[in-house]
């Protein structure tokens, strides 16, 4: 789901904290736009400013052309974003989108 939400990311292994925002979110992670370049395999804690919720995550992708754009995988799938997401068993139509 495309959604812009303000976040803060903090490394769990080194003194790094940065602000950013989500581009796409789901129960398993997000695509983030961050103020600081993060590295693949970096363990972070994501703090969603709107909800106050936090979750541990791992950076799994950094865009080579736009290094401040990165993909994260939450350590445990959950909705920390504060939005209603379709259920995991929501049927997809043949064009690849969800049915209503």
PEDATA-V755224 format. One line per field, one symbol per residue. ss: DSSP state (~ for helix, > for strand, _ for the rest). psi: psi as a letter, one per 40 degrees, with the letter a starting at -180 (. if undefined). A space follows every 10 residues. Layout:
# PEDATA-V755224
ss: ???
psi: ???
This chain:
# PEDATA-V755224
ss: _>___>>>>> >_____>>>> >>>>>>__>> >>>>______ __>>>>>>__ ___>>>>>>> >>______>> >>>>______ __________ _>_____>__
psi: hhhhhhihhh ieeighhiia iidhiadeai hihidihiih ehhihhhhdd eeiiiiihhe hhhddgeehi hihidhhige efihiiideh iiieeeiii.
